[in-house]
Amino acid sequence: MRNMANKNWYWMQWVLAALVLVALPYMFSSGAALTMMCLMGFATIFALSYNMLLGQTGILSFGHAVYYGMGGFVTAHALNLIGGGKLPIPLPVVPLVGGLAGLTCALIFGWVSTKRAGTAFSMISLGIGELVAACSLILRSFFGGEGGVSTSRTSTLNLFGINFGPQIQVYYLIAAWCLVCIAAMYLFTRTPLGRMCNAVRDNPERTEFVGYNTQMVRFIAFCASGFFAGVAGGLSAIHYEIVTSSVIGAGPSGYVLLMTYIGGVGFFIGPIIGAVLMTFLQISLSDYTGAWMLYVGLMFVMVVMFAPGGFAGLLLMHKPMVAQGTLGKVLPAYGLALLPVLMVTVGGVLMVETCYHLLVKAAEGTAMSVLGLHYDAKSPQAWAGILGLLCFGALALRKVAPRVGEAFNEALQQALLKGSK
């Protein structure tokens, strides 16, 4: 009976996820919201494909954007062939072309790079990434040079009168592929091969002792990751209708690493959280400040130092307390720490924005406005207030941190005791 209930809940989760994806355009119907959700869709696939390497198999790649970018370029060329009447494929199937392109590149480069693990693999992946990035500016017939390859998604075969011109139609296409890819990658984690990837990550020597070829396990995981990265690149090409050499460089490879790690390496839901959060911050913060990348970098450093499990790890730490009803015992301690956290956050934002204004926008004068506060960037009083917020907030946070830790441990122990009965 319990197994039946778990199985029903498993299928209900996927049905609920599908219903949420269908309902989102009705809740957020603006063009900007639809665009943001589209970006979140293929960023989620990209981040999950990277987590198949880093989180599941334990191999750190610095060139994962190669497979994302190659999927985008091949998809763009495929769309041009379809528009010219040379390739009769409907648009909903086209992302599969990008996936096959990513898989082909993973087969070629993965056979070389997965012969080594650890630091050697990371350096090989970095070299391959830079090699392909350099070729993107040399092989102009395929990569289109600095201008990239332009295409049109509306010139493909129409199905039931849908030409994928309106943004909402593109959203549902990306959402459908996103749900299918998430389900496929989750099922991969439940297979014996997925379990062997975890074994290679945790103890490669013991994996070899029981008769498994660790290089072959890494190679298969690498190919699967390249396929899904290619699908994400294909969806990106469909959305933007242009692919440039910038999608292959070190920037996107580092960006997907940030998404995965901030969301939570080792947790399947972690890259999803990271992709949604990073896409939201990129679009929302870039409209308000030119220093948005600095905030992302600071957030990454804070996660590495204080929350190695990422945001997913922080959330899942509270799962036993929620299940056993002891979460309320730690909430007062969290409330006590809220004011110091706000003081440090506001002080940090004011510090960053003031320094950015003085260093980058000095020609505009010293008068500035941040978070509704109007002040002079060179005023001693303003700097005293900023430093005061940072110092007092840090001291208060350091003082309440032990109390928060004690309350958390007590609530967690009570939850575990209740669960064991």
URMO-V420168 format. One record per residue. OMEGA is omega in degrees with one decimal (none if undefined). Layout:
omega = [OMEGA OMEGA]
//
This chain:
omega = [179.6 178.2 178.4 179.1 178.2 179.9 177.9 179.3 178.2 -179.8 178.4 178.7 -180.0 176.8 178.4 178.2 178.7 179.2 177.8 179.1 178.2 -174.2 -174.6 179.6 177.9 177.7 179.4 -169.3 -178.5 179.6 179.3 179.7 178.6 177.9 179.4 -179.6 175.3 178.6 177.9 -177.8 -177.4 171.9 177.0 178.2 -179.7 -179.4 178.4 177.1 177.7 179.9 173.9 177.2 -171.8 -174.9 -173.6 -176.4 175.6 177.4 -175.4 -178.8 175.5 -179.1 -175.6 179.6 178.3 -174.7 172.2 -178.7 179.0 174.5 178.4 -179.1 -179.7 176.7 179.1 177.8 178.1 178.0 177.7 176.7 178.3 178.5 178.1 178.7 -177.8 -176.8 -175.7 180.0 176.3 -174.8 -179.4 -179.4 -173.0 177.6 176.1 176.1 176.6 177.6 178.4 176.1 177.0 178.3 179.3 178.2 178.7 176.6 -177.4 -175.8 -177.4 -179.9 178.6 -170.7 -176.8 173.2 175.9 178.7 176.4 -176.5 -179.4 177.8 -179.0 -179.5 177.4 179.7 177.1 178.7 178.6 179.0 179.2 177.7 179.7 178.0 177.3 179.1 -178.7 177.2 -179.6 -178.2 -173.8 -178.2 179.7 -174.9 176.4 179.8 -179.3 -179.9 178.9 -178.8 177.9 -178.8 178.2 -179.9 -176.8 -178.6 179.5 179.6 178.8 175.4 178.4 177.6 -179.9 -179.1 177.7 172.3 178.4 -176.4 -177.8 176.8 176.3 179.0 -177.7 174.9 180.0 -179.9 179.3 178.3 178.5 -179.7 179.5 -178.7 176.8 179.4 -179.5 -179.9 175.6 177.6 176.8 179.7 -178.0 -178.9 174.1 177.6 176.7 176.6 177.7 173.9 176.1 178.2 176.9 177.8 -172.7 -176.2 -176.9 -179.8 179.9 177.2 176.9 -179.8 -179.7 170.1 -179.2 177.8 -175.5 178.7 179.1 177.2 178.1 -178.3 -179.9 177.7 178.7 179.4 178.1 177.9 178.1 178.7 -177.2 173.8 176.3 175.9 177.9 177.4 176.6 177.4 176.6 178.3 177.8 -177.4 -175.9 -175.5 173.3 177.2 179.8 -178.4 -178.9 -177.9 -177.2 -173.8 -177.6 -179.2 178.2 177.7 176.2 -178.8 179.8 174.4 177.7 179.8 -175.7 -175.2 179.0 177.9 178.5 177.6 179.2 175.9 -177.0 -178.4 -177.2 179.1 176.9 177.5 -179.1 -179.6 179.9 -177.6 -177.1 177.6 178.4 -179.7 -179.0 -176.9 -175.1 -177.8 -178.2 177.5 -174.1 -177.1 175.9 -178.9 -174.9 179.4 176.3 177.2 178.1 178.4 177.1 178.1 178.4 179.1 179.9 178.9 179.7 -175.4 -169.5 -179.6 -177.8 178.1 179.2 -179.7 177.0 177.2 178.3 -179.3 -176.1 173.8 -177.4 -177.0 178.1 -179.7 177.1 -178.3 -176.1 174.7 179.0 -178.4 -179.0 -178.7 -179.0 -178.2 176.9 178.2 175.8 177.5 178.3 -179.2 -175.1 -178.1 176.3 178.3 178.3 179.6 179.2 -178.9 -179.7 178.3 178.2 178.6 178.8 178.5 -178.7 -176.8 179.0 177.5 179.3 179.9 -178.4 -176.1 -173.3 -174.8 -177.5 -179.1 -179.3 -177.8 -176.4 178.4 -178.0 -178.9 179.0 177.8 179.6 179.4 178.7 -177.3 177.8 -175.4 179.9 -178.2 176.4 179.1 178.8 179.6 176.8 178.2 179.7 179.9 177.1 176.9 -178.8 -175.6 -179.0 177.5 179.6 179.5 179.0 179.1 178.0 -178.7 -176.7 -177.5 178.0 179.4 177.5 178.7 178.9 179.8 179.3 -179.0 179.4 179.4 179.5 178.5 177.1 178.7 179.6 177.6 177.8 -178.9 -178.9 -179.6 none]
//
